Amino acid sequence: MAIKRTPQEKTFDSVNIAIMVFMILITFYPFWHVLMASMSNSNRLLQHNGIMLLPEGFSGEAYRYVLQNRRIYTGYFNTLFVVVVGTAFNLLMTSLGAYVLSRKNFAARKTMTVAIIFTMYFSGGMIPRYILINNTLGLKNTLWALILPGLVSTWNLIVMRTAFFGVPESIEESARLDGANDFVILFRVILPTIMSTVAVIILFYAVGHWNAWFDAALFLRKKEKYPLQLVLREILILSSTDSMTSSVDYTDKEAIGESIKYATIIVTTLPVICIYPFLQRYFVKGVMIGAVKG
């Protein structure tokens, strides 16, 4: 039998839906504006002011210039290397650390957990970090400077450790009776059991690597080592589009340069937008598992 809803409940639902629709519009429109601007005629775009719902004279010229730029492909390669290799190492080290901290028979478990959480609030600072990476480790001008210093995120480690506590001890005991060691238990028993949390951790690390640019700006001086986000920063902030518009008339450079900026944003953000929906179904479940069980 259908439950009769009170007027107050109907009012609440209506207000809630209205607020959510408004939030969706204000978060989606900036991306839509960039997409429409990237497909607009450059001269008409320069003259346009206000809200843009459709392209101002459809043109794919900006994408042609962007896709002909070798630095975009170099940036893609460097970013993919950092994302794939970095996320793999992040997941490995986070899993190992979380497994150790979740063992109830490990005497120093609480002490190490407190020490690790301490790093969430206090750090050595930028200058000591720069000296460590540049001089001590000798990682300057290498992509490893973007991977090795941040192998483990304290937040992700705590989330995965908490998820490990939710795995029944009977599963681990059964594996040990079958002769499994700690590595087998971790990689073949526990991790497959908490794949939702693992997917979320992968998403956190991968998106973090994809969007990161500050460390690259600090430690990389060779432009062939620049990740995609640093290439994007040069184009958007420093207006470095001359290499892409060398064949364009001087009077048209400003207009096409503006279109190139919008097209570059779409090219650099599209992969994450395409991949994210496939991991979205794991997101809420994985975070909740890591947040409430312990």
Backbone torsions as a table, in degrees:
resi	resn	phi	psi	omega
1	MET	NA	133.6	-178.2
2	ALA	-68.4	137.6	179.1
3	ILE	-85.7	127.5	-179.5
4	LYS	-75.0	126.4	-177.5
5	ARG	-91.4	140.6	-179.3
6	THR	-76.4	158.7	176.7
7	PRO	-57.4	-35.1	179.3
8	GLN	-64.3	-39.7	178.5
9	GLU	-66.7	-40.5	177.9
10	LYS	-64.1	-40.5	179.0
11	THR	-64.1	-43.7	178.8
12	PHE	-60.6	-45.6	180.0
13	ASP	-62.0	-41.1	-179.6
14	SER	-64.8	-44.3	178.6
15	VAL	-65.6	-41.3	-180.0
16	ASN	-62.1	-44.7	178.9
17	ILE	-63.3	-42.4	180.0
18	ALA	-62.1	-42.0	179.5
19	ILE	-65.7	-42.4	-179.5
20	MET	-65.1	-40.8	177.7
21	VAL	-62.7	-42.0	178.5
22	PHE	-62.3	-43.6	180.0
23	MET	-64.4	-40.0	178.0
24	ILE	-61.9	-42.9	-178.1
25	LEU	-65.1	-45.0	-176.0
26	ILE	-74.3	-21.4	176.0
27	THR	-89.2	-29.6	-178.5
28	PHE	-84.3	-32.8	-173.9
29	TYR	-59.8	-42.7	179.0
30	PRO	-55.1	-41.2	177.7
31	PHE	-66.0	-41.8	179.1
32	TRP	-62.7	-40.1	178.7
33	HIS	-61.8	-44.8	179.0
34	VAL	-62.9	-41.6	179.7
35	LEU	-63.0	-45.7	-179.9
36	MET	-66.5	-39.6	179.7
37	ALA	-65.6	-35.1	-179.1
38	SER	-68.8	-22.6	-179.4
39	MET	-102.2	9.2	-177.5
40	SER	-91.8	159.2	171.3
41	ASN	-64.3	130.4	-171.8
42	SER	-61.0	-41.9	-179.1
43	ASN	-68.1	-40.8	178.6
44	ARG	-70.8	-32.0	177.6
45	LEU	-64.2	-40.6	-178.6
46	LEU	-64.0	-28.2	-178.8
47	GLN	-90.7	-9.8	-174.9
48	HIS	-81.1	139.3	173.4
49	ASN	-133.3	147.2	176.8
50	GLY	96.9	-164.1	-175.6
51	ILE	-72.1	137.5	178.4
52	MET	-120.0	115.9	179.1
53	LEU	-103.1	-25.4	178.6
54	LEU	-134.8	157.7	179.8
55	PRO	-61.3	144.2	175.2
56	GLU	-87.2	82.8	-177.5
57	GLY	76.3	95.0	-172.2
58	PHE	-58.0	134.5	177.9
59	SER	-158.1	136.3	176.8
60	GLY	-104.1	18.7	-175.7
61	GLU	-62.8	-40.2	-178.4
62	ALA	-62.6	-40.5	178.9
63	TYR	-66.6	-33.4	178.3
64	ARG	-63.3	-43.7	178.6
65	TYR	-66.4	-40.2	-179.4
66	VAL	-65.5	-45.8	-176.9
67	LEU	-73.7	-13.0	174.8
68	GLN	-89.8	-7.6	-178.3
69	ASN	-82.6	116.1	-177.1
70	ARG	-64.3	-29.2	-178.6
71	ARG	-65.8	-28.6	176.0
72	ILE	-63.4	-44.3	-179.9
73	TYR	-68.9	-39.9	176.0
74	THR	-62.5	-43.1	177.7
75	GLY	-62.8	-39.8	176.8
76	TYR	-60.5	-46.6	-178.6
77	PHE	-61.8	-46.7	-179.3
78	ASN	-62.9	-42.2	-179.7
79	THR	-66.6	-42.9	178.8
80	LEU	-63.0	-37.4	177.1
81	PHE	-62.5	-47.4	-179.4
82	VAL	-65.1	-41.3	-178.1
83	VAL	-66.8	-49.2	-175.7
84	VAL	-70.6	-54.2	-177.9
85	VAL	-68.0	-44.4	-178.9
86	GLY	-62.8	-44.9	180.0
87	THR	-65.2	-37.4	177.9
88	ALA	-62.4	-46.5	178.1
89	PHE	-67.1	-40.1	177.9
90	ASN	-57.9	-47.6	-178.1
91	LEU	-64.9	-41.3	179.6
92	LEU	-61.4	-52.1	-176.2
93	MET	-69.5	-36.9	178.3
94	THR	-65.9	-40.1	178.5
95	SER	-64.1	-45.4	179.5
96	LEU	-62.3	-45.1	-179.5
97	GLY	-65.6	-43.0	-179.7
98	ALA	-65.1	-37.7	179.9
99	TYR	-63.1	-44.7	-179.8
100	VAL	-63.4	-45.0	-176.7
101	LEU	-72.8	-13.5	179.4
102	SER	-95.5	-3.3	179.3
103	ARG	-79.1	118.0	-176.1
104	LYS	-70.4	-19.1	178.7
105	ASN	-91.6	6.4	178.7
106	PHE	-88.2	114.1	-170.3
107	ALA	-63.3	-38.6	-175.1
108	ALA	-91.0	17.8	-174.6
109	ARG	-59.1	-49.8	-177.1
110	LYS	-67.6	-40.2	179.8
111	THR	-63.3	-45.4	179.5
112	MET	-67.0	-36.3	178.4
113	THR	-62.9	-44.4	178.0
114	VAL	-62.7	-42.4	-179.8
115	ALA	-63.6	-38.6	179.7
116	ILE	-70.9	-42.2	178.7
117	ILE	-63.4	-32.4	178.3
118	PHE	-55.6	-36.0	-178.5
119	THR	-69.9	-14.5	176.1
120	MET	-69.1	-26.4	-173.5
121	TYR	-110.2	-23.0	-177.4
122	PHE	-133.4	138.9	177.7
123	SER	-139.8	172.3	-178.6
124	GLY	-73.2	-17.7	-178.5
125	GLY	101.3	169.2	-174.3
126	MET	-70.4	-42.1	-175.5
127	ILE	-67.1	-49.4	175.6
128	PRO	-58.9	-36.9	179.0
129	ARG	-65.0	-41.4	179.3
130	TYR	-64.0	-44.0	179.7
131	ILE	-63.3	-41.5	179.7
132	LEU	-61.0	-49.5	-175.5
133	ILE	-73.7	-40.0	-174.6
134	ASN	-79.0	-47.6	-173.6
135	ASN	-96.1	-52.0	-174.6
136	THR	-70.3	-50.9	-178.1
137	LEU	-86.5	-18.5	179.0
138	GLY	63.5	38.8	-176.5
139	LEU	-99.7	3.6	-178.1
140	LYS	-61.4	140.7	-179.7
141	ASN	65.4	26.1	173.4
142	THR	-129.6	150.2	179.2
143	LEU	-68.9	-17.4	178.0
144	TRP	-67.3	-21.1	176.3
145	ALA	-65.8	-19.5	178.9
146	LEU	-94.0	-7.5	-174.6
147	ILE	-112.5	-56.6	-170.1
148	LEU	-65.4	-42.8	-177.1
149	PRO	-64.4	-23.3	-179.2
150	GLY	-117.3	44.1	-175.7
151	LEU	-62.4	-33.0	-176.4
152	VAL	-127.9	126.0	171.1
153	SER	-91.0	127.1	-177.8
154	THR	-59.0	-42.2	-179.8
155	TRP	-60.9	-48.4	-179.7
156	ASN	-64.0	-36.1	178.1
157	LEU	-63.1	-43.3	-179.6
158	ILE	-67.6	-40.1	178.4
159	VAL	-61.8	-45.2	-178.9
160	MET	-69.5	-38.4	177.5
161	ARG	-60.5	-43.5	179.2
162	THR	-64.6	-37.4	177.6
163	ALA	-64.9	-35.9	178.1
164	PHE	-61.0	-35.1	179.5
165	PHE	-63.7	-23.1	-179.3
166	GLY	-80.8	-7.4	179.0
167	VAL	-81.5	125.3	-178.9
168	PRO	-56.3	136.3	179.6
169	GLU	-64.6	-25.9	-178.7
170	SER	-62.8	-31.6	178.6
171	ILE	-65.8	-43.6	178.8
172	GLU	-66.4	-41.2	-179.9
173	GLU	-63.2	-38.9	178.1
174	SER	-64.2	-40.6	179.3
175	ALA	-65.0	-39.8	179.4
176	ARG	-66.7	-36.6	177.7
177	LEU	-64.2	-28.2	177.6
178	ASP	-84.8	2.4	176.3
179	GLY	94.4	12.3	-179.1
180	ALA	-76.0	139.2	174.3
181	ASN	-92.4	-174.5	-175.1
182	ASP	-64.1	-38.4	-179.4
183	PHE	-66.2	-40.9	178.0
184	VAL	-65.7	-42.2	179.7
185	ILE	-62.5	-42.1	-178.0
186	LEU	-67.2	-53.2	-170.2
187	PHE	-86.1	-22.9	-176.4
188	ARG	-112.9	-10.2	-178.9
189	VAL	-119.3	-56.5	-172.1
190	ILE	-76.8	-51.2	-176.8
191	LEU	-59.0	-43.1	176.5
192	PRO	-62.4	-23.9	-179.3
193	THR	-74.6	-28.3	-176.9
194	ILE	-115.9	43.3	-176.1
195	MET	-62.0	-28.2	177.3
196	SER	-62.8	-45.1	178.0
197	THR	-67.4	-39.6	178.5
198	VAL	-60.4	-42.2	179.4
199	ALA	-62.3	-39.3	179.0
200	VAL	-66.9	-42.2	179.2
201	ILE	-62.5	-42.7	177.3
202	ILE	-60.1	-43.3	-180.0
203	LEU	-62.6	-45.7	179.8
204	PHE	-59.0	-49.1	-177.9
205	TYR	-66.7	-44.6	-176.2
206	ALA	-64.9	-45.8	179.1
207	VAL	-65.7	-36.5	176.9
208	GLY	-61.3	-45.0	177.5
209	HIS	-65.9	-40.2	-176.6
210	TRP	-64.4	-40.2	-175.8
211	ASN	-87.0	-12.6	-174.0
212	ALA	-67.9	135.4	175.9
213	TRP	-139.6	-23.9	-172.7
214	PHE	-65.6	-46.5	178.2
215	ASP	-61.4	-38.5	177.6
216	ALA	-62.9	-39.2	178.7
217	ALA	-66.8	-29.4	179.9
218	LEU	-78.4	-43.7	-166.7
219	PHE	-107.1	-9.7	-178.3
220	LEU	-110.9	128.1	177.5
221	ARG	-114.7	-22.8	179.4
222	LYS	-85.7	124.7	-175.1
223	LYS	-67.1	-24.6	177.7
224	GLU	-71.2	-10.4	177.0
225	LYS	-98.2	-4.1	-175.5
226	TYR	-63.8	133.3	170.8
227	PRO	-75.0	172.0	-173.8
228	LEU	-60.8	-39.5	-177.3
229	GLN	-67.7	-29.8	176.7
230	LEU	-74.7	-34.7	173.1
231	VAL	-63.5	-43.1	178.0
232	LEU	-62.5	-40.7	178.9
233	ARG	-61.6	-42.8	179.1
234	GLU	-62.2	-40.1	-177.8
235	ILE	-70.5	-41.7	-175.2
236	LEU	-80.1	-46.1	-173.3
237	ILE	-89.7	-44.0	-177.7
238	LEU	-90.8	-2.4	179.6
239	SER	53.1	43.1	-178.1
240	SER	-86.4	74.9	179.9
241	THR	-116.5	5.7	-176.4
242	ASP	-61.7	-36.6	-178.3
243	SER	-66.5	-23.3	-179.3
244	MET	-92.0	-17.0	-175.4
245	THR	-118.6	27.9	-178.4
246	SER	-64.2	-26.8	-178.6
247	SER	-92.9	3.1	-177.7
248	VAL	-94.6	144.6	176.5
249	ASP	-59.6	148.2	-176.4
250	TYR	-58.0	-37.5	-178.1
251	THR	-69.2	-21.8	-178.3
252	ASP	-98.4	-6.4	-174.0
253	LYS	-64.2	-40.5	-178.9
254	GLU	-63.4	-42.9	-178.0
255	ALA	-66.7	-50.1	-178.0
256	ILE	-69.2	-29.3	177.1
257	GLY	-63.6	-36.8	177.7
258	GLU	-66.7	-42.0	178.5
259	SER	-64.8	-38.3	179.6
260	ILE	-62.0	-37.4	178.8
261	LYS	-60.1	-46.5	180.0
262	TYR	-65.3	-42.7	-179.6
263	ALA	-64.4	-36.7	179.3
264	THR	-65.5	-39.1	177.4
265	ILE	-59.5	-44.9	-179.7
266	ILE	-64.6	-44.6	-177.6
267	VAL	-63.1	-36.2	-176.3
268	THR	-84.3	-21.5	-178.7
269	THR	-101.0	-17.4	-174.9
270	LEU	-59.6	-42.1	-179.1
271	PRO	-58.0	-43.9	-179.9
272	VAL	-65.7	-39.7	179.4
273	ILE	-63.1	-36.3	-179.3
274	CYS	-74.1	-35.2	-176.4
275	ILE	-81.3	-35.1	-172.9
276	TYR	-55.1	-43.9	-178.5
277	PRO	-58.6	-28.9	-179.1
278	PHE	-72.4	-23.5	178.9
279	LEU	-100.7	-8.0	-176.1
280	GLN	-59.6	-37.6	-177.3
281	ARG	-66.3	-21.6	177.1
282	TYR	-87.1	-17.7	-165.5
283	PHE	-62.3	-60.9	-176.0
284	VAL	-63.1	-43.8	-179.0
285	LYS	-61.8	-43.9	-177.6
286	GLY	-67.3	-42.3	179.6
287	VAL	-66.1	-40.2	-179.4
288	MET	-66.2	-39.6	178.5
289	ILE	-61.5	-44.5	-178.4
290	GLY	-74.4	-13.6	-173.8
291	ALA	-97.6	-31.5	-169.7
292	VAL	-109.4	-15.2	-177.4
293	LYS	-98.0	141.1	178.8
294	GLY	178.3	NA	NA
